Amino acid sequence: MTTHQADVAHNAPASNDGRMSVPADEIESFGDGHIQARHGRVNRWLVVVYAILFAWSIYYGIVFWGGQGPGLAY
């Protein structure tokens, strides 16, 4: 843990479940600074992609579940 990460963890208030909370505009670094993350919202287009993939998975599961497998139904 770097000095900055230790300062953030020490100064961040604890949430109700005991975990340390991080302010929304605080950037967290992982892997010696190679990965950076911040708390924020998920983009609408990504939520739409997730919804479409979920709907497709339900359709695929209902229509193609079971059987002999692809190319084996003679």
PyMOL commands that set and color helices and strands:
alter all, ss='L'
color gray80, all
select helices_A, chain A and resi 3-11+44-64
alter helices_A, ss='H'
color red, helices_A
select strands_A, chain A and resi 27-30+35-38
alter strands_A, ss='S'
color yellow, strands_A
deselect
rebuild
show_as cartoon
